[in-house]
Every structure is written in structure tokens, then in C-alpha cells.
Amino acid sequence: MTDSQKLEIFSEILRYRTVSRQPGEVFDMKPFRETAEYLKKAFPRVHKHFRRETVGGGSLLFTLQGADRSLKPFMLTAHLDVVPADDGENWPEPPFSGKFRDGRIWGRGAIDYKAGVSGMLQACEDILERGFTPDRTVILAFGHDEEVGGNTGAAEIVRILTDRGVSLSSVLDEGGYIYSYPWMDRDIAVIGLAEKGYLTLRLTAHGVQGHASVPELNTAAGSLCRCLAELEKNQFTAKLCNPVEMMFQATSGMLGESVVVTDRSATPGEMMRIIEKWASGNALVRTTTAITMIRGSSKENIIPAFPHALVNFRAVPGDSSLDILNHVRSIAEPLGVDVQYEDTDQIHEPSSVASMDTDEYGAIQAAVRKIWPDIPVVPGIFPAATDSRHYCRIADNVYRFEPVHLGKDGLGALHSEGESITVEDYLNAVSFYTAYVRSVSTV
């Protein structure tokens, strides 16, 4: 298959509006079914040699049996669903166009994470064309609800594999990228050995509904706002977890000229203090506090009785969901603000830390160095959440890396207006997944 054919397949996959929805919202499964039918046409060898199953109505599970059944299978996972793109008004190109322009492919999901779906399938299609037979069983898992928690996709796949007695040697998911950190003088490829925890709390102030012409001197909305301001003022203490410490040790001599240190090689402790001033750095070393939703009354002249806010937290290893709850209550309750879990199904503690002493970690390193010999490869942590939170239960190790340059926008590129990927990065992703599958599946 030519590069232009590979790119056209990826472009077509981006055209399907596979938007996942929160519980209670209308979840249109038709685009997921259409995508699955298109994948059959685009990757015929994969569908001939792999067993394909539909899970949870929209997720896809592919299995290629290895010759040596004594070896644990390994998994590559990505997700079919994308976040909404609204009406696409501020997009340079329509969000579901898959259009090529300026050396890029534009579309919602281009990075997050249809590049993985298409790239992994394309890699397997290519190696099957060359007569590939794996020693180790290869599993591909593509969720349809990762963006809303993965409870009917990845979680159901885990249940099915558990029932079958399947234990994985490893999982490769998104969550590490080629970053252009603002404090560094070069790009680095970060392999995520762990990911932070996830928790959302609902903060509610209690008062009396009334007319805005005669407000009390202290309203419930005012109490809520004071509480939110105190939360931002009283951030969690920075902590240096092992993956980030290793990252700092590997990159301490790569600081940009704008960073002021005693010499050009800072200690991990110095690095932690240096990077806190950048949002992308702060997220590596601290449990973050993000006020995301605030609701008062339904009309501008009504004083709300029960205004509330949702606050999202991403916990570093060493902080737990209970630590977060206690911290928030210590600030909120003296101000008359009640604190409750928003959704107990969406409470996730920081993940375990994957080992660097495995064939899979070495295969990721080798594949990156082959494609980008000048980019350092280092361990790290992923500050957001992925479907790997579910797969950790059945895998010895979970690694997080997508071979894509995020550029100056960092993780903001994933859900941005104008999400896109370079043509070069997509084709390199196919090469990366090809090298990885070949290496890990052969003993």
C-alpha cells in the first residue's frame, strides 16, 4: 500500500462523527458502526487473520493468536470516540473533514486518538502482507467511550478478557508524546510509566432563593466563590514521584537559556521548583485543582439558593482521593460549603508505575530512536486519564506513548479547535507501531 493510500484511509476515518456523550445524553452509535464497516474494507488482511469482536455496542477487540501459547499476550489500545467539536466555527478546516492542508491532516481525533486506531491497524496490515506470524499473541483494543470514562468499552473488554483467563504482559496506550516543554532547549519523547489519579468533587453552598433587588450581605453564591478562591490559593504540596524524578535526572542538562539555575545541570529538586511556574510543569509535580463548572440560578435577577461548582483533581502518586476530599472539606466546611463526590464510578487513584526493565519498554525506545535519532527518550508520568486505568487490572505493565509531536500547545492540542497532525507524524506513527509489534511479538 502506498503512503498516499494510507493517508486517505486515515482521512476517511476522521470523517466519521464518533462523538461520545456523557451519561444521560444521546449517544449516537451509528458513526461507530459505520467506522467498523469501513475498517473491514480498509484493512482486509487484519480482518482475515485477526478475530474481531464488538464489545459494549461500539468498541472493537482484535486478537491474533501467537504460535507460542505459553507467552502472555500484549495489547495495543486506542479509542474511536472523540470529544465534541461544537459547530466547528473556529476551526481552520471543518472538524470532520479529514482535509489535507499545509502538510497536515485536520480533524477531531487526529491526535486523540484515531492516529492510534488507524496507525495500529495499518501497521498490522503491512506486516501481515509480508507474511508475518507472531510468536506472542497480539491484541488490539479500540474503545468507544474513553472520553467519558471507558465504563462500557475498556472496562467491558477487561471483564471479557478476565473471564477468559487472559493476563497481559503489557499494554501500550496514549499518554506519552513528543513534548516541546517551555523550560527545555529541545523536544523529548516521554514514555509514560504511570498516570495521575482522577476525581471530581461537587461543592454546594446553601442559602435562600430571593429577589436580586434585596440581597443579603452574604449570599450562598458569595460563599461558594470565596471557597473556590481559597482552593486555588491553597494548592497541594508539590511531590516528586519516581517517574518524574527519573525524567528530571535525564533532562537536567537540557534546560533552555531562559531558565536561571546555578549551572546548566539542575538537581531534581531544583527542577521541580523551576517548572512549577508553567502549567505543563506544575501538572507533573502537583495534584492539580481545576474549577470546571459553576451553576447559580436560572435568571439574572434570582438569587440562587443552592449554587454549586464542580472541581476536578488529578492526583500525583502519593496523594489519594481521600486526601483530596479531606483537603477540600477543611477549606469548604468553615465557609458553609458542602463537599460530595460527583461520580463515584469516576474515582481513580494514581496508577502503578510500569517497569523500565522489559522488552516492551526497550522496544518503544528502539522504535523512537530509529525514527527520531536526535530526540532523547525519557520516562515520565501522564497528567491526564486514559483507558489504561482499566487495563492496569490485567496487565503486568502499562506504557503510554503516542509517536506524535504536540508542539507548543502541549496537551492542549488534543482537544483544541483545529486538532490536526502532520502527514509526516502519521506516517512515522505507522512505522513506529510496525517496529513495536514486530519486536514485541517475536521471541
C-alpha positions as CSV (number, residue, x, y, z in Angstrom):
1,M,0.0,0.0,0.0
2,T,1.4,3.4,-0.9
3,D,1.8,6.3,1.5
4,S,-1.0,8.2,-0.2
5,Q,-3.4,5.3,0.2
6,K,-2.5,5.0,3.9
7,L,-3.2,8.7,4.3
8,E,-6.5,8.6,2.5
9,I,-7.6,5.7,4.8
10,F,-6.7,7.8,7.9
11,S,-8.5,10.8,6.4
12,E,-11.7,8.8,5.8
13,I,-11.6,7.5,9.4
14,L,-11.5,11.1,10.7
15,R,-14.7,11.9,8.7
16,Y,-16.9,9.7,11.0
17,R,-18.5,11.7,13.8
18,T,-17.8,9.3,16.6
19,V,-18.6,11.7,19.4
20,S,-19.0,10.1,22.8
21,R,-21.6,11.5,25.2
22,Q,-22.0,11.8,29.0
23,P,-24.5,9.5,30.7
24,G,-28.0,10.8,30.2
25,E,-27.1,12.4,26.8
26,V,-28.0,10.9,23.4
27,F,-25.1,8.6,22.4
28,D,-25.3,8.1,18.6
29,M,-23.8,4.7,17.8
30,K,-24.4,4.9,14.1
31,P,-21.0,6.5,13.3
32,F,-19.2,3.8,15.3
33,R,-21.0,1.1,13.3
34,E,-20.1,2.9,10.1
35,T,-16.5,3.2,11.1
36,A,-16.3,-0.5,11.9
37,E,-17.7,-1.4,8.5
38,Y,-15.2,0.9,6.8
39,L,-12.3,-0.7,8.8
40,K,-13.3,-4.1,7.2
41,K,-12.8,-2.6,3.7
42,A,-9.6,-0.6,4.6
43,F,-7.8,-3.4,6.4
44,P,-8.8,-6.7,4.8
45,R,-5.7,-8.7,6.0
46,V,-6.3,-7.7,9.6
47,H,-9.9,-8.8,9.4
48,K,-8.9,-12.1,7.7
49,H,-6.2,-13.1,10.3
50,F,-7.4,-11.4,13.5
51,R,-10.6,-12.4,15.3
52,R,-12.7,-9.2,15.6
53,E,-15.4,-8.8,18.3
54,T,-17.7,-5.9,19.0
55,V,-17.9,-5.0,22.7
56,G,-20.3,-2.7,24.5
57,G,-22.0,-1.8,21.3
58,G,-19.2,0.1,19.8
59,S,-15.7,-1.0,21.0
60,L,-13.6,-3.3,18.9
61,L,-11.4,-6.1,20.1
62,F,-8.9,-7.8,17.7
63,T,-6.9,-10.9,18.6
64,L,-4.2,-12.6,16.5
65,Q,-3.2,-15.9,18.1
66,G,0.6,-16.3,18.6
67,A,2.4,-19.6,17.9
68,D,3.6,-19.9,21.5
69,R,0.6,-20.1,23.8
70,S,2.8,-20.2,26.9
71,L,3.7,-16.5,26.3
72,K,1.4,-13.8,27.7
73,P,-0.3,-11.7,25.1
74,F,0.4,-8.0,24.7
75,M,-2.0,-5.2,23.8
76,L,-2.0,-2.0,21.8
77,T,-5.0,0.2,22.6
78,A,-6.5,3.4,21.2
79,H,-10.0,4.9,21.1
80,L,-12.5,5.5,18.4
81,D,-14.5,8.2,20.2
82,V,-13.7,11.9,20.2
83,V,-14.8,14.9,22.2
84,P,-17.4,17.3,20.6
85,A,-16.3,19.9,18.1
86,D,-19.4,22.1,18.5
87,D,-20.2,23.7,15.2
88,G,-16.6,24.0,14.1
89,E,-16.9,27.8,13.7
90,N,-13.3,28.5,14.9
91,W,-11.7,25.6,13.1
92,P,-9.3,26.3,10.2
93,E,-10.9,23.3,8.4
94,P,-14.2,21.6,9.2
95,P,-13.7,19.3,12.2
96,F,-14.9,16.1,10.5
97,S,-13.4,16.8,7.0
98,G,-10.1,14.9,7.3
99,K,-8.8,17.5,5.0
100,F,-5.1,17.8,3.9
101,R,-3.6,21.3,4.1
102,D,-0.2,22.7,4.8
103,G,1.3,19.3,5.3
104,R,-1.3,18.4,8.0
105,I,-4.4,16.3,8.3
106,W,-7.2,18.2,10.0
107,G,-10.0,16.7,12.1
108,R,-11.3,15.9,15.5
109,G,-9.5,12.8,16.7
110,A,-6.4,13.4,14.5
111,I,-4.2,13.1,17.6
112,D,-6.7,11.9,20.2
113,Y,-6.7,9.1,19.2
114,K,-7.6,8.0,15.7
115,A,-4.0,8.2,14.7
116,G,-3.6,5.2,17.0
117,V,-6.6,3.3,15.7
118,S,-5.6,3.8,12.1
119,G,-1.8,3.6,12.7
120,M,-2.0,0.3,14.6
121,L,-4.3,-1.3,12.1
122,Q,-2.2,-0.1,9.2
123,A,1.0,-1.4,10.9
124,C,-0.6,-4.9,11.3
125,E,-2.0,-4.8,7.7
126,D,1.5,-4.0,6.4
127,I,3.3,-6.8,8.3
128,L,0.6,-9.3,7.5
129,E,1.1,-8.5,3.9
130,R,4.7,-9.6,4.3
131,G,3.7,-13.0,5.8
132,F,4.0,-12.1,9.5
133,T,3.3,-14.8,12.1
134,P,3.7,-13.7,15.7
135,D,5.2,-15.9,18.5
136,R,3.2,-13.9,21.1
137,T,-0.5,-13.2,20.8
138,V,-1.3,-9.7,19.6
139,I,-4.4,-7.9,20.9
140,L,-5.7,-4.6,19.6
141,A,-8.5,-2.8,21.7
142,F,-10.3,0.3,20.5
143,G,-12.8,1.8,23.0
144,H,-15.8,3.8,22.0
145,D,-16.3,5.8,25.3
146,E,-12.8,6.6,26.5
147,E,-13.5,10.3,26.6
148,V,-16.3,9.7,29.2
149,G,-14.6,7.1,31.4
150,G,-14.5,3.9,29.4
151,N,-17.0,2.1,31.6
152,T,-18.8,0.3,28.7
153,G,-15.8,0.0,26.4
154,A,-12.4,-0.7,28.0
155,A,-13.9,-1.9,31.3
156,E,-16.1,-4.4,29.5
157,I,-13.1,-5.6,27.4
158,V,-11.2,-6.1,30.7
159,R,-14.2,-8.2,32.1
160,I,-14.3,-10.3,28.9
161,L,-10.5,-11.0,29.0
162,T,-10.6,-11.7,32.7
163,D,-13.4,-14.3,32.2
164,R,-11.2,-15.9,29.6
165,G,-8.3,-16.1,32.0
166,V,-6.2,-13.6,29.9
167,S,-3.4,-11.8,31.6
168,L,-1.4,-9.4,29.6
169,S,2.4,-8.9,29.6
170,S,1.8,-5.2,28.7
171,V,-0.4,-2.6,27.2
172,L,0.6,0.3,25.0
173,D,-1.8,3.3,25.2
174,E,-1.7,7.0,24.6
175,G,-0.3,9.3,27.3
176,G,3.3,10.0,26.4
177,Y,4.2,12.2,23.4
178,I,7.0,14.1,21.8
179,Y,6.8,17.2,24.0
180,S,8.2,20.7,23.5
181,Y,8.3,21.8,27.1
182,P,8.8,25.5,27.6
183,W,11.7,25.1,30.0
184,M,13.7,22.8,27.7
185,D,16.0,23.5,24.8
186,R,14.9,20.6,22.7
187,D,12.0,18.2,22.1
188,I,11.9,15.0,24.2
189,A,10.0,11.8,23.8
190,V,8.3,10.9,27.1
191,I,7.2,7.3,27.8
192,G,4.5,7.4,30.5
193,L,5.2,4.9,33.1
194,A,2.2,5.9,35.1
195,E,-0.8,8.3,35.1
196,K,-2.3,10.5,37.7
197,G,-5.5,9.9,39.6
198,Y,-8.9,11.4,38.7
199,L,-11.6,12.8,40.9
200,T,-14.3,15.4,40.6
201,L,-16.0,16.9,43.7
202,R,-19.3,18.9,43.8
203,L,-19.2,21.9,46.1
204,T,-22.6,23.3,47.1
205,A,-23.4,26.4,49.1
206,H,-26.7,26.7,50.9
207,G,-28.9,29.8,51.2
208,V,-32.3,31.2,50.4
209,Q,-33.6,31.9,47.0
210,G,-34.7,35.5,46.7
211,H,-35.1,38.6,44.5
212,A,-31.9,40.2,43.4
213,S,-33.1,43.7,44.4
214,V,-32.9,42.8,48.1
215,P,-29.8,40.6,48.6
216,E,-28.4,39.5,51.9
217,L,-25.0,40.9,52.6
218,N,-23.6,37.4,52.5
219,T,-25.2,35.1,49.9
220,A,-24.7,31.4,49.1
221,A,-23.1,32.3,45.8
222,G,-20.6,34.6,47.6
223,S,-19.7,31.8,50.0
224,L,-19.1,29.4,47.1
225,C,-16.9,31.9,45.3
226,R,-14.8,32.6,48.4
227,C,-14.4,28.8,48.8
228,L,-13.2,28.4,45.2
229,A,-10.8,31.2,45.6
230,E,-9.4,29.6,48.8
231,L,-9.0,26.3,46.9
232,E,-6.9,28.0,44.2
233,K,-4.9,29.8,46.9
234,N,-4.2,26.7,48.9
235,Q,-2.8,24.3,46.3
236,F,-1.5,20.8,47.2
237,T,2.2,20.4,48.1
238,A,4.4,19.6,45.1
239,K,5.7,16.0,45.2
240,L,8.4,14.3,43.2
241,C,7.3,10.8,42.1
242,N,9.7,8.3,40.8
243,P,8.9,8.6,37.0
244,V,9.2,12.4,37.1
245,E,12.4,12.2,39.2
246,M,13.9,9.9,36.5
247,M,12.7,12.3,33.8
248,F,14.4,15.3,35.6
249,Q,17.6,13.3,36.0
250,A,17.7,12.5,32.3
251,T,16.9,16.1,31.2
252,S,18.6,18.3,33.8
253,G,21.3,19.2,31.2
254,M,18.8,20.3,28.6
255,L,17.4,23.4,30.2
256,G,16.7,26.4,27.9
257,E,18.7,29.6,28.2
258,S,15.8,31.4,29.8
259,V,15.9,29.1,32.8
260,V,18.0,30.6,35.6
261,V,20.0,27.9,37.6
262,T,23.3,27.9,39.3
263,D,24.7,25.8,36.4
264,R,23.2,24.1,33.4
265,S,22.6,20.9,35.2
266,A,19.9,21.2,37.9
267,T,19.1,18.6,40.6
268,P,15.6,17.0,40.5
269,G,14.6,19.3,43.5
270,E,15.8,22.4,41.6
271,M,14.0,21.2,38.5
272,M,10.7,20.8,40.5
273,R,10.9,24.4,41.6
274,I,11.9,25.6,38.2
275,I,9.0,24.1,36.3
276,E,6.2,24.9,38.7
277,K,5.5,28.2,37.0
278,W,4.4,26.5,33.8
279,A,1.1,24.8,33.8
280,S,2.6,21.8,31.9
281,G,5.3,21.6,34.5
282,N,3.1,22.1,37.5
283,A,0.9,19.2,36.4
284,L,3.9,16.9,36.6
285,V,4.6,17.5,40.3
286,R,1.4,18.5,42.0
287,T,-2.2,17.3,42.5
288,T,-3.9,19.9,40.3
289,T,-7.1,21.8,41.2
290,A,-9.3,22.8,38.3
291,I,-12.6,24.6,38.7
292,T,-14.5,23.5,35.6
293,M,-18.3,24.1,36.0
294,I,-20.2,26.7,38.1
295,R,-24.0,26.9,38.3
296,G,-26.2,29.5,40.0
297,S,-29.7,30.5,39.2
298,S,-31.7,30.3,36.0
299,K,-32.2,34.0,35.7
300,E,-30.1,37.1,36.3
301,N,-32.5,38.6,38.9
302,I,-32.9,35.5,41.1
303,I,-30.5,34.9,44.0
304,P,-29.7,31.2,43.9
305,A,-30.4,29.0,46.9
306,F,-28.0,26.2,46.1
307,P,-25.2,27.4,43.8
308,H,-22.7,24.7,43.1
309,A,-19.4,24.1,41.3
310,L,-17.5,21.1,40.0
311,V,-13.8,20.9,40.7
312,N,-11.6,18.3,39.0
313,F,-8.5,17.0,40.6
314,R,-5.6,14.9,39.1
315,A,-3.6,13.3,41.9
316,V,0.1,12.7,41.8
317,P,1.3,9.4,43.2
318,G,1.4,9.9,47.0
319,D,-2.0,11.7,47.1
320,S,-5.2,9.7,47.3
321,S,-8.8,10.6,46.6
322,L,-9.4,10.6,50.4
323,D,-6.6,13.1,50.9
324,I,-8.2,15.3,48.3
325,L,-11.6,15.1,49.9
326,N,-10.2,15.9,53.4
327,H,-8.2,18.8,52.0
328,V,-11.2,20.4,50.3
329,R,-13.5,19.8,53.2
330,S,-11.1,21.6,55.5
331,I,-11.4,24.7,53.4
332,A,-15.0,24.4,52.4
333,E,-16.9,23.5,55.5
334,P,-15.8,26.6,57.6
335,L,-17.3,28.6,54.8
336,G,-20.6,26.8,54.8
337,V,-20.0,24.8,51.6
338,D,-20.9,21.2,51.4
339,V,-18.5,18.8,49.5
340,Q,-19.6,15.5,47.9
341,Y,-18.2,13.1,45.3
342,E,-19.7,13.9,41.9
343,D,-19.5,10.4,40.5
344,T,-18.1,7.5,42.5
345,D,-17.7,5.5,39.3
346,Q,-15.1,8.1,38.1
347,I,-12.8,8.0,41.1
348,H,-9.4,6.7,40.1
349,E,-6.3,6.6,42.2
350,P,-2.8,7.2,40.7
351,S,-1.8,4.2,38.7
352,S,1.0,1.8,39.5
353,V,4.4,2.5,37.9
354,A,5.5,0.3,35.0
355,S,8.9,-1.2,34.8
356,M,11.6,0.0,32.5
357,D,13.3,-3.4,32.6
358,T,11.1,-5.1,30.0
359,D,11.3,-6.0,26.3
360,E,8.3,-3.7,25.7
361,Y,10.0,-0.6,27.1
362,G,13.1,-1.4,25.2
363,A,11.0,-1.8,22.0
364,I,9.4,1.7,22.5
365,Q,12.9,3.2,23.0
366,A,14.3,1.5,20.0
367,A,11.4,2.4,17.7
368,V,11.6,6.1,18.7
369,R,15.4,6.2,18.3
370,K,15.2,4.6,14.8
371,I,12.7,7.2,13.6
372,W,13.9,10.2,15.5
373,P,17.6,9.6,16.4
374,D,18.2,13.1,17.7
375,I,15.3,13.1,20.2
376,P,16.0,11.9,23.8
377,V,13.7,9.2,25.1
378,V,12.9,9.5,28.8
379,P,10.4,8.1,31.3
380,G,7.7,10.3,32.8
381,I,4.1,10.4,34.0
382,F,0.9,11.3,32.2
383,P,-1.1,14.1,33.9
384,A,-4.5,13.2,32.3
385,A,-6.5,9.9,32.2
386,T,-6.8,7.2,29.6
387,D,-8.4,3.8,29.2
388,S,-5.3,2.3,30.6
389,R,-6.8,2.9,34.1
390,H,-8.9,-0.2,33.3
391,Y,-6.2,-2.3,31.7
392,C,-3.9,-1.9,34.7
393,R,-6.0,-4.6,36.3
394,I,-5.0,-7.3,33.9
395,A,-1.5,-6.2,32.7
396,D,1.9,-6.6,34.2
397,N,2.9,-3.2,32.8
398,V,1.1,-0.3,31.1
399,Y,3.1,2.1,28.9
400,R,1.8,5.3,27.5
401,F,3.3,6.7,24.3
402,E,1.9,8.1,21.0
403,P,4.6,9.0,18.5
404,V,3.3,12.5,17.8
405,H,4.8,16.0,18.2
406,L,2.4,18.1,20.3
407,G,4.2,21.3,19.7
408,K,3.9,24.5,21.7
409,D,0.3,23.8,22.7
410,G,1.3,20.6,24.6
411,L,-1.7,18.5,25.8
412,G,-4.0,21.4,24.7
413,A,-3.5,20.2,21.1
414,L,-5.6,17.1,21.9
415,H,-9.0,18.9,22.4
416,S,-8.2,22.1,20.5
417,E,-10.2,23.9,17.9
418,G,-8.2,22.9,14.9
419,E,-6.9,19.5,16.0
420,S,-4.5,18.2,13.4
421,I,-1.4,16.0,12.8
422,T,1.4,16.4,10.3
423,V,1.4,14.0,7.4
424,E,5.0,13.1,8.4
425,D,4.0,12.3,12.0
426,Y,1.1,10.0,10.9
427,L,3.4,8.0,8.5
428,N,6.0,7.8,11.2
429,A,3.4,6.6,13.7
430,V,2.7,3.7,11.3
431,S,6.4,2.9,11.2
432,F,6.6,3.1,15.0
433,Y,3.7,0.7,15.6
434,T,5.1,-1.6,12.9
435,A,8.5,-1.8,14.6
436,Y,6.9,-2.2,18.0
437,V,4.6,-5.0,17.0
438,R,7.4,-6.9,15.2
439,S,9.8,-6.6,18.1
440,V,7.4,-7.5,21.0
441,S,5.6,-10.3,19.2
442,T,8.9,-12.1,18.3
443,V,11.0,-14.1,20.8
